[in-house]
Every structure is written in structure tokens, then in C-alpha cells.
Amino acid sequence: MISQVFLLSAKGDHLIYKDFRGEAGRDVINVFYEKVNALPGDQPPVVMHHEGLHFVHVRQGGLYCVATTRSNPSPFTLTEFLNRLAALIRDYCGSLSEQSVSLNSALIYELLDEMLDFGYPQTSSTEILKNFIQTEAVTPKPFSLLDLRNVGLFGADTQHSKVAPSCSSLATLSTVLWLRGGKNEIFVDVIERLTVVIGSNGTLLKADIQGEIRLKCFLPSCSEMRIGLNEEFSIGKTQLRGYGAAVRVDECSFHEAVKLDEFENQRVLRVLRVTPSQGEHTVMQYQLSDELPSPPPFRLFHSLEREPSGRQENGVSPTPLSLSLSLSQELSSPDQSAELQPISRAVRWEIPRFPGGAQLSALFKLEGSGLSAASLLEVGPVSLSFELPKLTCTGLQIRFLRLSTPLPALPQRWVRYVTHSDSYTIRM
């Protein structure tokens, strides 16, 4: 259905970009804008084409709302969806403009995630979406030359935002004020790196998780922040505190600004002297070795067979050394891709989107001179590289973020969970 959705300003600035199906690259944004500018008159056609990709757009509030597709849906369906998207932005943000979209980009991305599932429209009702949207809208404030008390020409805010220390023009002053007004946010990232070795019989031979909690604060002032972790969080096997669903790690280390007086009983980290000038820092690091709380996120079922004309393998692995090799493939879905890399002697299999609980398959056939039964012994292990959003393998979660200093407006709190494959090897 819908491959991509993006919003552009009248000057072609990229405001919102969301890829749902991986059918085209981000460069299509520039292709669309060039086609719009190349057309005579002020009313470009609603539907345009480029190398098998269809652009459907509407223009509202001085912005281009664009959807792309490689299929052949009704253009009226796509224009209605874009009109509903524009109406939802007005409902949530108060207006549809370049400034309101820039201030509420996270909210709009959350709307798109709920409105579309792999490019298929789900709902566009404001009342239904209110039950799922957690991000609060940021209302743009009008610029005033009379309110310059908090504009620091050489302060940390302007330096971090790369604003020139010269405010000789109205445009520069407006930029500084917008940056200071729109940075009332807290970002907390829980990042885990996974190292796994799985034997050829499916046995887990090695498992290691390296995790950290990163904090980035853009509040004007905050003397203390309290970060609550899982109540059943245990360090070491001898400190298990609960039954069944306890989160356990082997060891932890903390930033020097973290006070642990509430950690033992309440699992709360007190972070002192939180200021934007400190930048991003790691408040906690932890490690879990030799076991995983849950099964590994990916399993691979492979088989190797030799044919009279060559060999076929099901998997992704380094190939035997040969002067000439050719690859033929059968993939279970059209969005996958695979290629033979002669320099690294490997078959690279790419899957842009892997839904939970799904099973995908591929059949690779290698043909070349010098392949024999002994060549099967040269086949190396499979290496997987992936990123899992909204997931931690340890089960670590952030229960709450609380501030000690009251603020005029509630800050935006962003918590993200990401698991990366540091090294994920499956022997064949």
C-alpha cells in the first residue's frame, strides 16, 4: 500500500519522513520536489510518477503532504488519508504550519505509527487515537522582541544548538528564542548490546549483555532527577528479590552524580545537578554473562547440500575460496534482498523489516569452478546484525522520571529501549 509518508515545507525543507516498506530510498524526497518545481503553473498534478514509484500529495498550510507507493491503489484513498493526516495534526498541534510540525515531530511520528501498519491504514479517528497517543503537543509561542531576558548570546544553549553568537538580525533572534523554548525535554535511552554464540545443534554456547542507561536533559534548571527502575531488579544471583519475573544482572556501575541511598530498597537512581551544559552522560552501566532471561531473539535453521553441478546452502555465511562463483536465490518475500560479496566471500541477506513471531526463509545456490564435497568444510558461521526497538533482553524498564524542581510547564519525557547485535554468531 503506502511505502513512504513525508512532509515538506514550501521551500523543500524535510520536516517529517517515515518509511514503512523499504521500497525506495530517502532521495525520492528531492525527486518529488524537483518534479513539483519543474512543472509550469501553481497547481501541480496530485499524482506524479518516477521509475515505477507514484507520488500522491496534497498541499495544506503551505506544506506538501506526500505519500508514495509502488502498488496501484485508488488515488482518492491516498488523498483522503493525507487530508486526514493534516486534520489530525491540526487537532493535536493546534495548527498546521512549518513551526508546529517542527515542534511536534515526535508526536507526528507517533500518529503515523498508529495510523499505518506496514503501509496499510488502520484508523484516522481523533477520538480513537487519543487512547494510544502519549506524547503531549507543544504549542508554538509567538516571537516578541520585548522578551529577550533569557537569550544568552554565548551560553551553553546557543553553543550546543550551533547558533552564531551574533544577534544582529531579527531572524537570528527568532531562532535563538525558538531553540530555548522548544528544549524543555528529557531523553533517557536504555541501550543493550548482545553477544551470542549458538552451536550448530542450536545450543547456546555464549551469551553476554552489555547495557547502559543514557541521560540527556534540556531543562532550564533541575537540581535533582529520580529515575525508577524495576522493583524486582537484582544484582548477582544471591540478591534475587522476587519470584519468577525478577530482572537480574551480574554487576553495575554508576555515574559519580548518581546517589544510591534509595537504590537498595526502592530501586531509584537520584541524579544530582542535571543541566543541559553537561551534555549526554551514562548514569548506569550493567552486565549479564553466560545466560539470557529469555531465548535468543533469532533462530536459524540451516542445511547444506551438494548437487552434481555445484552446491546449495540455506543461510548466510562465508563461501569457499573460488575464482568464479555465481549466486541464484529464492526469497520468501519480495522486500528481501541478497547478494554475493566476492571480496569477503560471503552471501549477504538483508531483511528490512522482521515482524515478531514471523518466519522468513531463503534458498541460495552457489555455482562455480573448483567446488567439491570438501568445499562444504570451508563454510564458516553465520553472522547476524540487527537492531530491536522497544526491547531489552534483560527486561530492564524505566518505571518513572520525577523532577525535584517544579517547572512552569511539564517537560516532555522520552524513554527509548534499543537492543543491538554486538556479535551474534551461529555455527554451521
C-alpha positions as CSV (number, residue, x, y, z in Angstrom):
1,M,0.0,0.0,0.0
2,I,1.8,3.2,1.2
3,S,5.5,3.0,1.0
4,Q,6.6,6.3,2.5
5,V,5.0,9.4,4.0
6,F,6.8,12.8,4.2
7,L,6.1,16.4,4.8
8,L,7.9,19.2,3.1
9,S,7.9,23.0,3.6
10,A,7.2,25.3,0.6
11,K,11.0,25.7,0.2
12,G,11.6,21.9,0.2
13,D,12.8,21.5,3.8
14,H,12.4,18.0,5.1
15,L,10.1,18.1,8.1
16,I,8.8,14.5,8.5
17,Y,9.9,11.3,6.8
18,K,8.6,7.8,7.6
19,D,9.5,4.7,5.5
20,F,7.0,1.8,6.1
21,R,8.1,-0.8,3.4
22,G,11.6,-0.1,2.3
23,E,10.6,0.1,-1.4
24,A,12.5,3.3,-2.1
25,G,15.3,5.5,-0.6
26,R,15.1,8.8,1.1
27,D,16.4,10.5,-2.1
28,V,12.8,10.3,-3.5
29,I,12.0,13.4,-1.4
30,N,14.3,15.5,-3.6
31,V,12.9,13.8,-6.7
32,F,9.4,14.9,-5.8
33,Y,10.4,18.5,-5.0
34,E,12.3,18.8,-8.3
35,K,9.3,17.5,-10.2
36,V,7.0,20.0,-8.4
37,N,9.3,22.9,-9.3
38,A,9.8,21.8,-12.8
39,L,6.0,21.9,-13.6
40,P,4.6,25.2,-15.0
41,G,1.8,26.9,-13.1
42,D,0.9,26.9,-9.4
43,Q,-1.2,23.7,-9.4
44,P,0.9,20.5,-10.0
45,P,-1.0,17.3,-10.6
46,V,-2.0,15.4,-7.4
47,V,-0.4,12.2,-8.8
48,M,3.1,12.0,-10.3
49,H,5.3,9.1,-11.4
50,H,9.0,8.4,-11.3
51,E,10.6,5.0,-12.2
52,G,7.6,2.9,-11.1
53,L,7.0,5.0,-7.9
54,H,3.8,7.0,-7.6
55,F,3.7,10.3,-5.7
56,V,0.4,11.4,-4.3
57,H,0.3,14.7,-2.5
58,V,-1.9,17.5,-1.1
59,R,-0.8,21.0,-0.1
60,Q,-2.2,22.5,3.1
61,G,-0.9,25.2,5.4
62,G,1.9,25.9,3.0
63,L,3.2,22.3,3.4
64,Y,3.4,19.4,1.0
65,C,1.9,16.2,2.5
66,V,3.2,13.3,0.3
67,A,2.6,9.6,0.1
68,T,4.5,7.2,-2.2
69,T,3.5,3.8,-3.4
70,R,4.7,1.1,-5.9
71,S,1.3,-0.6,-6.0
72,N,-1.8,0.6,-7.7
73,P,-4.3,1.8,-5.1
74,S,-7.0,4.4,-5.6
75,P,-5.5,7.9,-5.6
76,F,-8.7,9.1,-3.8
77,T,-7.9,6.7,-0.9
78,L,-4.4,8.2,-0.6
79,T,-5.5,11.8,-0.9
80,E,-8.2,11.2,1.8
81,F,-5.5,9.7,4.0
82,L,-3.3,12.7,3.6
83,N,-6.2,15.1,4.3
84,R,-7.0,13.2,7.4
85,L,-3.3,13.3,8.5
86,A,-3.4,17.1,8.0
87,A,-6.6,17.3,10.0
88,L,-5.1,15.2,12.9
89,I,-2.0,17.5,13.0
90,R,-4.4,20.5,13.4
91,D,-6.4,18.7,16.1
92,Y,-3.3,17.7,18.2
93,C,-1.0,20.7,17.5
94,G,-3.5,23.5,17.1
95,S,-2.4,24.5,13.6
96,L,-0.7,23.1,10.5
97,S,2.4,25.1,9.8
98,E,6.2,24.5,9.5
99,Q,6.8,25.7,13.0
100,S,4.1,23.5,14.6
101,V,5.3,20.4,12.7
102,S,8.9,21.1,13.7
103,L,8.0,21.4,17.4
104,N,5.8,18.3,17.3
105,S,7.8,15.9,15.1
106,A,7.8,13.2,17.8
107,L,4.0,13.4,18.2
108,I,3.5,13.2,14.4
109,Y,5.7,10.2,14.1
110,E,3.7,8.6,16.9
111,L,0.5,9.4,15.0
112,L,1.9,7.8,11.8
113,D,2.8,4.6,13.8
114,E,-0.7,4.3,15.0
115,M,-2.4,5.3,11.7
116,L,-0.4,2.9,9.5
117,D,0.8,-0.7,9.9
118,F,3.3,-1.7,7.2
119,G,1.8,0.9,5.0
120,Y,-1.8,-0.1,5.4
121,P,-4.2,2.5,7.0
122,Q,-5.6,1.5,10.4
123,T,-7.5,4.4,11.8
124,S,-7.6,8.2,11.4
125,S,-10.1,9.0,14.2
126,T,-9.0,11.6,16.7
127,E,-11.2,10.0,19.4
128,I,-9.7,6.5,18.9
129,L,-6.1,7.7,18.7
130,K,-6.5,9.6,22.0
131,N,-6.4,6.2,23.7
132,F,-2.9,5.4,22.2
133,I,-1.1,8.7,21.8
134,Q,1.0,9.5,24.9
135,T,3.1,12.5,23.6
136,E,1.8,15.9,24.5
137,A,1.7,18.7,21.9
138,V,4.0,21.7,22.1
139,T,2.2,24.9,21.2
140,P,4.5,27.4,19.3
141,K,4.9,30.7,21.0
142,P,4.8,34.0,19.0
143,F,8.1,35.8,18.8
144,S,8.5,39.1,20.7
145,L,11.4,41.5,20.6
146,L,10.4,42.7,24.1
147,D,11.1,39.3,25.8
148,L,14.9,38.9,25.4
149,R,15.8,38.3,29.1
150,N,16.7,34.7,28.7
151,V,18.6,34.9,25.4
152,G,22.3,34.1,26.2
153,L,24.5,35.0,23.3
154,F,27.4,33.0,24.5
155,G,25.6,30.5,26.8
156,A,25.6,26.7,26.6
157,D,22.3,26.6,24.8
158,T,23.4,28.6,21.9
159,Q,26.6,26.8,21.6
160,H,25.0,23.3,21.7
161,S,22.5,24.4,19.1
162,K,25.2,25.8,16.9
163,V,23.7,29.3,16.8
164,A,26.1,32.0,15.8
165,P,27.0,34.4,18.7
166,S,25.8,37.4,16.7
167,C,22.2,38.5,17.0
168,S,22.3,41.5,14.7
169,S,19.2,40.4,12.8
170,L,15.6,39.6,13.6
171,A,15.8,36.1,12.1
172,T,18.7,35.2,14.3
173,L,17.0,36.3,17.4
174,S,13.9,34.4,16.5
175,T,16.0,31.2,16.0
176,V,17.6,31.5,19.5
177,L,14.2,32.0,21.2
178,W,12.6,29.1,19.5
179,L,15.5,26.8,20.4
180,R,15.3,27.8,24.1
181,G,11.5,27.5,24.2
182,G,11.4,24.1,22.4
183,K,14.1,22.3,24.5
184,N,12.0,21.5,27.6
185,E,12.7,17.8,27.2
186,I,14.4,14.8,28.9
187,F,15.7,11.9,26.9
188,V,16.5,8.5,28.5
189,D,17.9,5.7,26.4
190,V,18.2,2.1,27.6
191,I,20.7,0.5,25.2
192,E,21.8,-3.1,25.3
193,R,24.4,-4.8,23.2
194,L,24.1,-8.5,22.7
195,T,26.9,-11.0,22.2
196,V,25.7,-14.6,21.4
197,V,27.3,-17.7,20.0
198,I,25.0,-20.6,19.1
199,G,26.3,-24.0,18.2
200,S,25.4,-26.0,15.0
201,N,23.0,-28.1,17.1
202,G,21.1,-25.0,18.4
203,T,22.8,-25.0,21.8
204,L,23.5,-21.6,23.3
205,L,27.3,-21.6,23.9
206,K,27.9,-18.0,24.9
207,A,25.6,-15.1,25.9
208,D,26.6,-11.7,27.1
209,I,24.7,-8.4,27.5
210,Q,26.3,-5.1,28.0
211,G,23.8,-2.4,28.9
212,E,23.7,1.3,29.8
213,I,21.2,4.0,30.7
214,R,22.0,7.3,29.0
215,L,20.5,10.6,30.0
216,K,20.2,13.9,28.0
217,C,18.5,16.8,29.7
218,F,17.4,20.0,28.1
219,L,15.6,21.6,31.1
220,P,16.5,25.2,32.1
221,S,17.3,24.1,35.6
222,C,16.9,20.9,37.7
223,S,18.8,20.2,40.9
224,E,17.7,16.5,41.1
225,M,16.1,13.8,39.0
226,R,14.8,10.5,40.2
227,I,14.8,7.5,37.8
228,G,12.8,4.5,38.9
229,L,13.9,1.0,37.7
230,N,12.1,-2.4,38.0
231,E,11.2,-3.0,41.6
232,E,12.4,-6.6,41.2
233,F,15.9,-5.6,39.9
234,S,18.7,-7.8,41.4
235,I,22.4,-7.6,41.2
236,G,24.1,-11.1,41.4
237,K,22.4,-14.4,41.9
238,T,22.4,-14.1,45.7
239,Q,20.3,-11.0,45.7
240,L,17.2,-12.2,44.0
241,R,14.3,-10.1,45.4
242,G,11.2,-11.5,43.8
243,Y,9.7,-14.6,42.3
244,G,9.7,-15.5,38.6
245,A,9.8,-12.2,36.8
246,A,12.9,-10.6,38.6
247,V,15.4,-8.7,36.4
248,R,18.9,-9.8,37.2
249,V,22.3,-8.5,36.2
250,D,25.8,-9.6,37.3
251,E,27.3,-6.2,38.1
252,C,26.5,-2.5,37.9
253,S,28.5,0.8,37.9
254,F,27.1,4.3,38.2
255,H,28.0,7.9,37.3
256,E,29.5,10.0,40.0
257,A,26.4,12.2,40.1
258,V,24.1,9.3,41.0
259,K,23.2,8.9,44.6
260,L,22.3,5.3,45.7
261,D,20.6,6.0,49.1
262,E,17.2,5.0,47.6
263,F,18.5,2.3,45.3
264,E,18.8,-0.6,47.7
265,N,15.2,-0.6,48.8
266,Q,13.3,1.3,46.1
267,R,15.5,0.8,43.1
268,V,15.6,4.5,42.4
269,L,18.6,6.4,41.0
270,R,18.9,10.0,42.2
271,V,20.8,12.1,39.7
272,L,22.1,15.4,41.0
273,R,22.9,18.7,39.3
274,V,21.2,17.9,35.9
275,T,21.9,20.7,33.5
276,P,22.0,21.0,29.7
277,S,25.6,22.0,29.7
278,Q,26.6,18.5,30.9
279,G,25.5,17.1,27.6
280,E,24.8,13.4,27.4
281,H,26.2,11.1,30.0
282,T,25.8,7.4,31.1
283,V,24.2,7.3,34.5
284,M,24.4,3.5,34.8
285,Q,26.2,0.5,33.2
286,Y,25.4,-3.1,33.8
287,Q,26.4,-6.6,32.5
288,L,24.9,-10.0,32.4
289,S,27.0,-13.0,31.3
290,D,26.5,-16.7,30.5
291,E,22.8,-16.7,30.4
292,L,19.8,-14.9,28.9
293,P,16.5,-14.3,30.7
294,S,14.6,-15.3,27.6
295,P,15.5,-17.3,24.4
296,P,17.7,-15.5,21.8
297,P,15.7,-13.2,19.6
298,F,16.6,-15.1,16.3
299,R,17.0,-18.7,15.5
300,L,18.3,-20.1,12.2
301,F,17.5,-23.5,10.7
302,H,20.1,-24.3,8.0
303,S,21.1,-27.2,5.8
304,L,23.9,-27.7,3.3
305,E,23.6,-30.0,0.3
306,R,25.9,-30.6,-2.6
307,E,24.5,-31.2,-6.1
308,P,26.3,-32.7,-9.1
309,S,26.5,-29.2,-10.7
310,G,27.6,-27.4,-7.5
311,R,26.3,-26.8,-4.0
312,Q,23.3,-25.1,-2.4
313,E,23.2,-23.6,1.0
314,N,20.4,-22.2,3.1
315,G,21.8,-19.5,5.4
316,V,24.2,-16.5,5.3
317,S,27.8,-17.5,5.6
318,P,31.3,-17.0,4.1
319,T,31.7,-19.0,0.9
320,P,34.7,-21.2,-0.1
321,L,37.5,-19.6,-2.0
322,S,36.9,-19.9,-5.7
323,L,37.9,-17.8,-8.7
324,S,34.4,-17.6,-10.1
325,L,31.1,-18.0,-8.3
326,S,27.6,-17.3,-9.2
327,L,24.6,-17.0,-6.9
328,S,20.9,-17.8,-7.5
329,Q,18.3,-17.3,-4.8
330,E,14.7,-17.9,-3.8
331,L,13.5,-15.5,-1.1
332,S,10.2,-15.8,0.8
333,S,9.1,-12.2,0.4
334,P,9.8,-9.5,-2.3
335,D,11.2,-6.9,0.1
336,Q,14.2,-9.1,0.9
337,S,17.5,-8.9,-1.0
338,A,20.7,-11.0,-1.2
339,E,24.0,-10.6,-3.0
340,L,27.3,-12.4,-3.3
341,Q,30.2,-10.4,-1.9
342,P,33.4,-11.9,-3.6
343,I,35.9,-9.9,-1.5
344,S,34.6,-11.1,1.9
345,R,33.5,-14.5,0.3
346,A,30.0,-14.2,1.9
347,V,26.4,-14.1,0.9
348,R,24.7,-11.0,2.4
349,W,21.0,-11.5,3.1
350,E,19.1,-8.3,4.1
351,I,15.7,-8.2,5.6
352,P,14.4,-4.6,6.1
353,R,11.6,-5.5,8.4
354,F,11.1,-8.6,10.6
355,P,7.8,-8.7,12.5
356,G,7.8,-10.5,15.8
357,G,6.8,-14.2,15.7
358,A,7.4,-14.4,11.9
359,Q,9.5,-16.9,10.0
360,L,11.3,-16.0,6.8
361,S,13.3,-18.3,4.5
362,A,15.8,-18.2,1.7
363,L,17.4,-20.8,-0.6
364,F,20.8,-19.9,-2.0
365,K,22.5,-21.9,-4.8
366,L,26.2,-21.3,-5.5
367,E,27.8,-22.5,-8.7
368,G,31.5,-22.2,-9.6
369,S,34.6,-24.0,-10.6
370,G,36.6,-25.9,-8.1
371,L,33.6,-26.7,-5.7
372,S,33.7,-30.2,-4.3
373,A,32.5,-32.1,-1.3
374,A,35.5,-30.8,0.7
375,S,34.3,-27.3,0.0
376,L,31.5,-27.8,2.5
377,L,34.1,-27.9,5.2
378,E,35.1,-24.3,4.4
379,V,31.7,-22.9,5.1
380,G,32.0,-20.5,8.0
381,P,29.5,-19.4,10.7
382,V,26.5,-17.1,10.1
383,S,26.8,-13.6,11.5
384,L,23.6,-11.6,12.2
385,S,23.4,-7.9,12.5
386,F,20.2,-6.3,13.7
387,E,18.5,-3.6,15.9
388,L,15.5,-4.3,18.0
389,P,13.5,-1.2,19.1
390,K,11.3,-1.2,22.2
391,L,13.0,-4.2,23.7
392,T,15.6,-5.0,26.3
393,C,16.8,-8.6,26.6
394,T,17.3,-8.3,30.4
395,G,13.8,-6.9,30.9
396,L,15.1,-3.7,32.4
397,Q,12.4,-0.9,32.3
398,I,12.1,2.7,33.5
399,R,9.2,3.0,35.9
400,F,9.1,6.8,36.2
401,L,11.1,10.0,35.8
402,R,10.5,12.6,38.5
403,L,11.9,16.1,39.0
404,S,12.6,17.9,42.3
405,T,12.3,21.4,40.8
406,P,8.8,22.5,39.8
407,L,8.6,24.0,36.3
408,P,6.1,26.3,34.7
409,A,5.3,23.7,32.0
410,L,5.5,19.9,32.2
411,P,8.6,18.7,30.3
412,Q,8.4,16.1,27.6
413,R,9.9,12.8,28.8
414,W,11.2,10.4,26.1
415,V,12.3,6.9,27.0
416,R,13.7,4.6,24.4
417,Y,14.7,0.9,24.5
418,V,17.1,-0.5,21.9
419,T,18.9,-3.8,21.6
420,H,21.8,-4.1,19.2
421,S,23.7,-7.1,18.0
422,D,27.2,-6.6,19.0
423,S,28.2,-10.1,17.9
424,Y,25.6,-12.7,17.0
425,T,27.1,-15.9,15.6
426,I,25.5,-19.2,14.6
427,R,27.8,-22.0,13.7
428,M,27.0,-24.3,10.8
